[in-house]
Amino acid sequence: MSLNEQVYLSAHAIIYGFFMATCFDMMRISLASRKSTVTLHVVQAFFWLLQVPLLIVYMYRVNGGIFHFYVVIFLLLGAAIYFKFFRHLFFTHLSALDAHTKKVVKLIENIANKLFFKPMRFIFRTISDIMGLLKKIGLKVFGKIRRKKPTHEEK
């Protein structure tokens, strides 16, 4: 294997290690709201059970079927670079994205409330009031027409 191919392979390993660390963090962020540590550990186990075969296939395809120990070192280096220098940026941008997403969702809720829910509430209240009024009128009109039950004295 030439020096160019080895440098290319090393760069690929660093990028793949960075990618694996990013995916691991994304998985942990998505599970952060869960209170069960058992769920977290089970999902992490499945994550690594998925990542290891992908890593083996990746190394086999990029390396041409040859396993070089330095590839593992560069994978770890890529993950370390992510955790040391980029993790904080990732979380900062993800938090900012979360804050903006919450604002957009709140805006959509307000628009839906003003354009749909408030008019619907008004319509249902109006119909309910009209139905209540019709009921009162009906009871007054038909209540007088109703036959009175004969008492003992009238029989």
Residue, then its C-alpha position, 0 to 999 in steps of 0.5 A: m500500500s502506497l503512502n498516498e493510500q495510507v494517508y487517504l485511509s487515515a483521513h477516512a478513519i478520522i472522519y469515520g471516528f468523528f461520524m461515530a462520535t457524532c451519532f453517539d452524541m445524537m443518540r444520547i441527546s435523543l434519549a436524555s429525556r428518558k429517566s430509565t437508565v435501563t433503556l439508555h443502556v439497552v439502546q446504547a448496546f444496540f447502537w454499538l451492535l449496529q456500529v461495529p458491523l458497519l465499522i468492519v464493513y467500512m474497514y474491509r471496503v476501504n482497506g481492501g480487506i486488510f486490517h491495519f491497527y493504525v486505522v483503529i488508532f485514527l478512528l479513536l483520534g477522530a472520536a477524540i477530536y469530536f469530543k474535545f473540540f466539536r462536542h460543545l459547538f454541536f450542543t450549542h448549535l443544537s440548543a439554539l436550534d431547539a430554542h428556534t424550533k420552540k419559537v416556531v412551534k409556539l408561533i404556529e400554535n398562536i396562529a392556529n389558535k387565532l385562525f381556527f380554535k377561537p372562531m370554532r369556540f365562538i361558533f360552538r358557544t353561539i350554537s350552544d346559546i341558541m340551543g339553550l334559548l330554544k329549549k327555554i322557549g320550547l319549555k315555556v310554549f309546550g309546557k303550557i300546552r301539556r295536559k295537566k294530569p287530572t287530580h282525584e277531585e276532577k275524576 
